[in-house]
Amino acid sequence: MKDVQGFHHVAIQAKDVERVTAFYRDLLGFPELKRHLREDGTLRSIWVGVPGGAFLAIEAVDGTPEVVPFRHSAPGLLMVVFRIPREARGGVVETLARAGVPLEHETRWTLYVRDPEGNRVGLSHHPDD
């Protein structure tokens, strides 16, 4: 199909939508676009903009996050990876450290961390060495 033009949005579920949103908004710098409320006025989701025109929808759920090892054999979405400039890598590592976000793993191109509910997040400059 030739009509698919790229990512529109990715949705993740979170028990603490505000805390997870703060990670993407305040730490990664994604602007908050919109808050969606249920009919009873409770928070249903928060959307944050992702550079390039897509967005991340953080959807409220009641369940407890399941923490799984960084590498595992279960099928399904493994992680969301965002592009960073190669020359920004050192500053990104420092910013993560100051925020208390540990590196789970790193390669010569990609830094791997987790958001507050354990979702795997990559920050990559692949293939730029």
Solvent accessible surface area in square Angstrom, and as a share of the most:
residue,aa,sasa,rsa
1,M,196,0.88
2,K,198,0.84
3,D,116,0.60
4,V,109,0.62
5,Q,181,0.80
6,G,57,0.54
7,F,168,0.70
8,H,130,0.58
9,H,80,0.36
10,V,39,0.22
11,A,57,0.44
12,I,15,0.08
13,Q,124,0.55
14,A,0,0.00
15,K,108,0.46
16,D,62,0.32
17,V,8,0.04
18,E,79,0.36
19,R,138,0.50
20,V,0,0.00
21,T,0,0.00
22,A,33,0.26
23,F,13,0.05
24,Y,4,0.02
25,R,68,0.25
26,D,98,0.51
27,L,38,0.19
28,L,38,0.19
29,G,54,0.52
30,F,14,0.06
31,P,79,0.50
32,E,59,0.26
33,L,97,0.48
34,K,110,0.46
35,R,99,0.36
36,H,32,0.14
37,L,111,0.55
38,R,101,0.37
39,E,189,0.85
40,D,107,0.55
41,G,45,0.43
42,T,65,0.38
43,L,38,0.19
44,R,100,0.36
45,S,0,0.00
46,I,0,0.00
47,W,68,0.24
48,V,0,0.00
49,G,8,0.08
50,V,27,0.15
51,P,105,0.66
52,G,88,0.85
53,G,75,0.72
54,A,18,0.14
55,F,23,0.09
56,L,3,0.01
57,A,2,0.02
58,I,0,0.00
59,E,46,0.21
60,A,24,0.18
61,V,50,0.29
62,D,135,0.70
63,G,46,0.44
64,T,115,0.67
65,P,49,0.31
66,E,145,0.65
67,V,110,0.63
68,V,42,0.24
69,P,91,0.57
70,F,26,0.11
71,R,149,0.54
72,H,64,0.29
73,S,117,0.76
74,A,62,0.48
75,P,133,0.84
76,G,66,0.63
77,L,127,0.63
78,L,63,0.31
79,M,37,0.16
80,V,26,0.15
81,V,73,0.42
82,F,23,0.10
83,R,189,0.69
84,I,19,0.10
85,P,75,0.47
86,R,106,0.39
87,E,134,0.60
88,A,34,0.26
89,R,42,0.16
90,G,45,0.44
91,G,41,0.39
92,V,31,0.18
93,V,49,0.28
94,E,104,0.47
95,T,49,0.28
96,L,3,0.01
97,A,70,0.54
98,R,180,0.66
99,A,55,0.43
100,G,61,0.58
101,V,23,0.13
102,P,97,0.61
103,L,61,0.30
104,E,74,0.33
105,H,80,0.36
106,E,86,0.38
107,T,52,0.30
108,R,156,0.57
109,W,65,0.23
110,T,11,0.06
111,L,0,0.00
112,Y,25,0.10
113,V,0,0.00
114,R,38,0.14
115,D,6,0.03
116,P,40,0.25
117,E,20,0.09
118,G,15,0.14
119,N,46,0.24
120,R,18,0.06
121,V,1,0.01
122,G,0,0.00
123,L,6,0.03
124,S,12,0.08
125,H,8,0.03
126,H,93,0.41
127,P,99,0.62
128,D,73,0.38
129,D,103,0.53
